[in-house]
Amino acid sequence: MSTAIEFNNISKLYRLGLVSTGTLSHDLKRWWTMNIKREEDPYLKIGSVNDRSKAADSEYVWALKDIDFKVEQGDVVGIIGKNGAGKSTLLKILSKITAPTTGTIKAKGRIGSLLEVGTGFHPEMTGRENIYMNGAILGMNKAEITLKLDEIVDFSGCERYIDTPVKRYSSGMVVRLGFAVAAHLDPEILVVDEVLAVGDADFQKKAIGKMQDVSRGEGRTVLFVSHNMASVQRLCHKGVLLANGQISFMGNISDTIHNYLSTQIIQSEYINKNPQVTDKLNLLWAKVSPSKGDAFYNDTPIDVSFRVRINENIGSLVIGFNLYSSFQHPLARADYNDIDGKTSLGIGEYEFRFQIPAHILSEGDYTIVMDVAEKNVKNYAGNDTVLSFKVNINEDSNINAFSENIDIKSSIVRGLWLVDYNKIH
């Protein structure tokens, strides 16, 4: 099997808050050293490690440092890590959006990139015109794009709006069309960065299936960045874990995910210290706690409480959470409208209380991902709203989790996890 991508000593240096070195004398010194003396950039050696949790001890920071690895043709590689670890920077260098400070990348074939919502789209052009423009950027001629056009439009689900300017598309529609173009115009290497989080569940499932077809059936290479470990594990078979701009671990995807999750700090409470008043929705705080005592046990109910502020009338309101296992496999979902089937609430602040029954969860680590959204448009709960907890076995309990007399599926469908919700003001 041949090598599709080779990263050789890739590093990227930034000066905090500035594009250049910040002073004319520094800029002249850099230019003189690099262009006249043909020596290394004098500011490469003074950067600090990219650790966003600590105060800077230098004006320069390494977003990436000494990245070396190879990707074989047909590999599907998941690149994971915390926010700010350098994942997106690495893909932007690969896609030639930015240049590395040091090192080189060797890639065989055309690269199709989907890095941000609407990347490469012109808002004044129609969806159809943007398909042709993106195809041309990828090196396709008009005849090749026309041959794939119907398939792209059908996959995106935007047929009704294909001749409408993209500026009138929702963010979800833009992602659908952008992914459809990148996946169908035959790039040898497909680069996808987190954008699937904007799409609805059906589209995410279809997109994952397409990437699997592209890699397995057509032998193309995929680099996939996501915080959804279930999607990463389902799609990828190799993984790269980045931490503070450096490779922390490489190996099969299960081991990579395990290494990543083992470093996560348990966060049982979230407080939004700066809610954006311009947003339609705000998640103000959220908390997961045992209904009694200080530790989570398998024979004790678990309370999930949170408060939301609704700033505008929303017709399709989503307020709830998803429960995941330690490997981010989805286990259950609970919503505010499980019982009454409502799709909207009035403007104001609401407090919600849910309870996960006893004897439902076995021993292990779990995460709760908050979902406060306008359906199929935008989730207003950020990545840092994820709550986590560890369930322990109560040695005095003789009842096993997932007992046969407990129907976990029916309890979720009936909305039995919802205790109540009230308008505060």
Phi, psi and omega in degrees: 000132184274159179278127179270320181222136177228115177266119182243104174054044182284125175223151178221122182251134175235149169263128186300123175082352185226156178271313179271196176285345175103339178226152181296321182295320178294319179298317180294321178296318178297313182298315182296315183294317187277323187262329181263310182276347179057041178247172182294150177307122184293346182264005180288334189271356189252004182284150176264167180292146183279078177244102186289348182276352183240153177293145182289138174252011179206155176286346183248147180221141176272107174292326173223148181215116172055056179273118181226114170192165181241149175237123181279154179301132180087355177289146170244109189249125175268128177250114187234168181153171180292165173302133179087006182284343179112008184298307183293324178300317179299317180290327177293324176293316178299322181276002178065028173281325174224159183259148176288152174287318174223159174092174181222157174236129174251120181229136180258114176104174180287146180248122174259119187245136171228089190259327180216159180302123177080014179303124177082359180269141174261121187297334182276346180270153179287169177301318180297315180295323179292328176299313180295320181295315180294322177299319179294322178298324180281358176094012179272147174271171187298322181296320179294320180293316179301322180297327182264354191302310183298322180294319179295312182296317180297317181295321183290334183073018183251024187303320183295334186247013188295336178256022176256142178304140185297336180298342178264002178280150168287165180298325178295321179293321179297317178297316179303310183291318180298317179293319180300319179295311184297325185276338186256351184263029168056043169286143177289334180233125179250126183243120184232126184237094165064353189295337183294344180296340182277331183287163178282175187298319181296318180291321178300318179297317180293321180293318177299317178299321179295317180294326176295319177297318181298318184279314185278314184279324186252357175070023178270161185262138181232131170248122190234121176252128179200155172264357178270100186293333178295317178293319180299314182290325180291324185268319192263155173240351173231156183218152174231123179258121177257140176217122179055038176081006181232158178285121180265328181199146172223143179167200177292160191294326180295315179294322180296315179296319179299317178297321180294310184293331181291342180265355185284138178277133178291125180238102182269354181217142178232135176231126178276104185279347182216067180296134182279114183291344179278347179284151177292328182227148172227129167272113187275316175200160178210149183207139172241133184206153174291146182293338173211147181081187183252349183243153179272120177240154183293339182259014180238132177300154180242128181266136174236117182233147176199160179237138183231140173251125178259118186261340179220157175291127181236123184289323181241086186267134177240117177222116181176205179204159175247140178255129183235153173282181182297334178263016177066028169284130180291129181252321184197165177220144177225140183228158180295334185258020181302326185268310188263352176071019180294152177243359182204156174227156180288166178297137179148185178256137182230144174246132185243140177229124177239160176218122174277120186297159174293156176065023176262318186257139175272180180296138178149182180263142181223154175231148175244122180254117182288144180230098180236101196210162162265119191308129177063013180239298184202138172262122184269004175262119185281178181298332183278003179271004180290127176260151181219152179202161181240126179267131178251156177273128175276112185297338180278349182272134178252016179251126182277149174296152181060041178301150184296335182273008177246120180263094186297321182296313182293327179295326179286316182299321182281355179075027183289348179282337181282122177273301176189169169216144184223146174279123182279311175191000000 
